Amino acid sequence: MEPMGALQSYRNLRQFQQDPATFLNGQTNDFSEAFVGPRRFYVCRDPDLANYFLKENPANYPHNRFVYKQIEPITGREGLVQLTGEKWKRYRSLTNKLFHSDRFSSYAPIIEHCVAELIKRWIDSPPLFLNDEILILVLRISGLIFLHRDLTIEAPEVVRAFLELNRLCGLRLRSVTAPPLWVPTPMNQRIKAAREVLRNFVASSQGGPLPTLLRGDKSVGDQISTFLFAGHETTATSVLWTLALLAQNPRYQKEEFIASSYQEALRLFPPAWILARDVLEEEEVRGHLIKAGSSLIIDVRAIHRHPRFWLKPDLFRPERFLSGEVASRAFIPFGGGPKVCSGKGLASLEANIILEKLIQAFSFSPTPNTSLAVEEMITAHPKHELQLKVEKRC
């Protein structure tokens, strides 16, 4: 690498660590190449190219090992998102049973019960900050669905450990030079302490559909951690973004716009804001030479706002999902191809029930401190505590 190239690579590394979204926004072409520290990155902002990587040739673009290594403290080494090849196929097929639509009729009452209790509490004492309220609600639902355990009552320390691990692993994710977990840095020590809380809880979880499905399997602990994480983090974040956008656009706070508002929030603020892949073999794709051993970032947020596919892409317009103007390949909030999120149906069910019940019970409006600023960690969530005015409907 030439000296000037090395200098720019270092600048890219600093920017990526401090503000990864700004770094990605600087890659303005539909497909671009940049070095971040010693790593070669390709950034894809084109829906058609993304479709190729995710669906047409996914075998050459597996999950990026560096990224998934950083979330190992949450998912374990054997969690579904960490697996590849035949092992992944086996566990994917097995755990898909949990997400068959036939099961939704048993999940819906659990969601409705938890939301009803939240609404009752909010009527007596309207919340000022919504982040933890929604995160804990969704984590409680996940615990009840998968384990038949109420984490908010049985194990509040597990809730705190999940939130702490998510934040710390997100910080590690932004650093391409993060030391291995065995290095006793202060951050690594905190990660290990929170991980131990999770492991102790998981080891004591014997009931519910997930432990029953995997009874006797040595990876059951990692699968429980993975599904609790996947079952709460992205869903909670998407609900928060939807409430924030509805507060700023009150005319959509109606039952007929709930589902489309949720989809539009996923479009504008996808929690899974990037999809990171490794490149196994060199190939040329539509005039772009992609070298083996590199990293590929699919910029989901840019694809969701691509002006070639979306009319007025930066505006909140839920009606676009009611009028048929959506190009499916330009809307990938749950990924795509063989590794599309297996829980997307449950996530949509859960989010829509929560939003429907909350909008029926309350009106939401912004406060002077309401912010749509984004913090990009493992997921893209509100940077600041989401402050909304919550008023009981007459």
N, C-alpha and C positions, 0 to 999 in steps of 0.2 A: 504494500500500500504506500502510495506517495505521501510525503510529509503533510501536504495540504489536505489530502484525503484522510490521513490519520487525525488531523486536527478537527475536521468536520465530524468524523466518527465520534470523537470525544465529546464534541458539542451535542451531537445527537443523543449520546448516552446521558449526559447531564439533563437534557430537556426531557428525555423519556422518563427518567427517575422523578423529576420534579412535576411534570405535567404531561403524561402520555398522550392525552387527547390533543394538546397543542402540537405535539410532534406529528401525530397522524394527520391532523388538519393541514400541516405543512406539505403533506404529500398530495398535491392537488390533482395529479393525473389519475386516470382510472386504474393504472397499474404503474407502480414505481419501485425503484430499488434504492436502498439506503443501508449504510453500515451503522449499527448501534454498538459502540465499543468494538469488540472483535467479531461481532456476529453480522452476517449478511441477512438483511430482511427484505422481503417483497411485501408491498402493501397493495391489496386489491380492494378497489372501490367500485368495481363494475359488476352488476348483477349477473350478466351472462358468464363472465369468467368465474365468478364465485360458484355458479351452478356447475361449471365444469369441475372445479376442485372438489366440491362437496358430493356431487351426484354422478358425474360421468367417469371420473378417475379417482375415487376416494382412496384406493389402495396405495397410491403414490403420495398421499398427503394425510398421514395419520396425525393424531393429536400431538401437539408439540410437547416433547418430554420435559423441557425446562419449565414450561408453564405448569404442567400437571404435577411436577415434582414439588412445586411450591405449595400446593393445596393438599399434599399428602397428610399433613397433620390432621386434617379434617376427614378426608376420605379413606385414609389408610392406603396401603399398597395394593390391596385386593378389591377395593371398591369398584363398582361397575365402570365409572368414568376413567379409571386407571388401566383397564384391561384392553387387550388387543386380540386379534386372531380368533382361534377356536374357543378360547376361554371366554372372551367377550361374548361370542355368539351364544354360548351355553347359558351364561348368567343373564344375558339380555332376554333370551327366550323364556327363562324361568321367571324373572321378575316382571316381565310384561303382563303376567297374570294379574298382578296388582293393579294394573292400569286399564284393564278391559272395561269397556263402558257398562257391562253388566254389573260391575261392582259399584258404580256411581250412586245407585239408589241407596246403598248402605252408607256411603260416604256423606251424601248431602245432609242427612239429619245431624251428623256430627258437626259439620260446618255451621249449619243453621243454629244449633244449640250454643256453640261458642260465640257466634256473632250476637245472638240474643242477650247473652250475659254481658258482653261488652257494651251493647246499647243501653242496657239497664244501668250499668255503672256510669256511662257517659251522661245519661239523663240526670243523674244525681250530681255528677261532677264533670262537666265538659272538659276535655283535655286541652291543654295549651300546645303541647308538642305531640306529634303523631308518630314519629319514627318508631320508638320502642313499643308504643301501643300496638301498632300493626305487626311489627316483627314478632312480638311475643304471642299475639293472637294466632298468627300463621304457624309458628313453631308449636304452639299448643295443639292446633288442629293436626299437624303432622304426627305428633306423638300419639294422639288418640287414634288416628287412622292406622298407622303402621305398627304401633306397639300396644295399643289400648292402655296407655299411661298418660296421665295429665302432668306434664312437666312443670307447669306453673305452680302446682300444689306439691307434687312429690319431690321435685328436683330443681328448685329455682336457680341453684348454683350451676346447673347444666345450661340453662338459658344464658347466664352470664358468660359461661365458658365458650359457647357457640359464638356469641357476639364478639368476644375478645379474639378468638381464633380467626374469625372472618376478617377482622380489622388487621391483625398482625400478618396473616398470610397475604392479604392484599398489599401491604407494604413490602413484603418480600418479593411479590410478583413484579413490582415496579423496579426492582433492582436486579439488573443482570449480573451483578457481582455479589449477591447475597452469599454469606458463608454457609457451609453445610450445617445442619441442625446439631451435629455433634460438637461444633465449636461453641463454647459456653459464653456467648454474648448475652447481654441483658435481654434482648428481644427473644433469642432462642430459649432462654430460661423461662420466660413468660409463656412462650408457645408450648413448651414441654409441660408446664404446670397446668395449663388449660386443657391440653390433650389428655393428661392423666385423669382429670375430672370426667371427660367424655368416655374414656375407656372404662372407668369404674362403673359408670352408668350403663353403658352398653352391655357390659358383662353381666349385669343384674337384670337385663331385659329378656324375659323368656316367653311372654305372651304376645298376642297380636298376630296379624297375618304375615308380617315379614319374618320374625323369628320362627314362626311355625313353618313357613315355606322353606326356610333354609336350615331347619333343625339338623344338627349334626355336622353342618358344613363349617369348615375351619374359617371361612371368610365372612361368617355371619356378622361379626362385629364391625368389619369394614363396610359391609353393605348397609347396616343400620345407620352408621355415621353418614354414609353417602346419601341415603335417601332422606334422612332428616335434614341434612344440609340443602340438598337439591329441592326438597319439598317445602322449604320455608324461605330461603334467601331470595330467589328470583321472583317468587309469587308475591312476597311482601313488598319488594321494591316496586313491582309493577302496579300494585294497589296504591302505594304512596304517590307514584307519578300520576296515576289516573285521578286521584282525589285533588292533587295540586292543580292539574289542568282543568278539572271540572269547577274548582273554586274560582278560577280566573275566567271561566266561560259558563256562567250559571244557566244559560238557556239550554244547555245539554243535560242539566240535572233532572232528567226525566227517564222513566223506565224504558222507553223505546230507544234511548241512546246509550244505555249502560254497556251493552256488548260492543258496540262500535266505538265508544269512547275508550274502552279497555284496549281494543285493537289499535286505536290511534295513539294511545299512550305507549304501547309496545313499539309502535313505529318510530315515534319521536324520541323516546328514551328507552331503547332496548336494554334491559338489565345485562344480558349477555352481549355486551357492546362490541366485542371483537371475538373472532374465532381464530385460534392459533394452531398452525399446522407445521409439521416438518416436511421437508422435501427429500424423498428417498432417492429418486433417480432423475437425472437431468433430462429435460424435454423442452421442446418448443411448443408454446401454446399461443396460437393466433398472433404470431410474430414476436412473442416474448420468450427469450431464452431463460429458463429457470434452472438454476444450478443445484445439483445434489448437495446435501448437507446444509442447505440454507433454511431459514425460517420464513413462513408465510403468515401474514396477518390479513384476515378478511375483515374489513372495517364495516361492521354491520350497520352502525349508525349512519355512515356515509351512503351506503346502499339504500337505506330506508329514506334518504332525503335526496336521492339522485334525481336531478331535474328532468332527465330523459324519461323517467318512469312515473314521476309524481307531479301533479298539478299543485302549484303553490306549496312546495315541499316543507317549508318551515312553519306553516300554519297548522293549528289544531282544527281539523275538519273531519269529525267522526262520520259525517255523511258520505265520505268517499268510500267507506266500507259497506254502505247500504246501496250505493249506486252502481257498483260493478266496475269502478275505474281502477281497481287494484291489480297490479301484475304480480302474480304469486312468487315469481323468482326474485322480485325486488322486496319481498317481505319474508324475512327469515329470523324472527325473534327466537325461535327454538332450534336454530341450526337447520341442517338439511342433509339429505342422503341417509346412508345406513345408520349414522350416529345421531340422527335427529333426536331431540329430547323425548324419551319414552313417557315422561310424565306430563306432556303438554296438554293432554285432555283433562287430566285432574287439575292442573294449574289453572286452566281456563274456567273449569267448573267452580273451583274455589274462589277465584278472583271475582267472578260474576255474581256469585251468591253474596259475598262480602259487600261488594259495591251496591248491589240492589238493595240489600237490607239497610245499609248505612244511608243511602240516598232517600229511601222511604222514611227513615226516622229523623234525619237531620238535613239542614241546608249547610253548605260549606261556602265560605267566602274568604278571600285573602286578607291578611293583615299587613301593616307596613313592613313587617319583617319576613313576609313570605318570599321565598327565593326558589328559582328553578336552576340554580347553579348545581353542577354535577361533580361528583367525586368518583374517579375511576379506580376502583380497587378490584376485587374478584368480580364484582358486578358494578355497574354504573348506578349509584344511588344518590339521593339528595346530599349535597355537600354539607348543608346546614340542617339543623333540626327543622322539620317542616312545621311551620306555625300557620294554622288556619283557624278561622272563627267558626265554631261548631254550634249551631243553634237548633233546638228541637223544633220540628215542624208541628204546626197546630193540628 
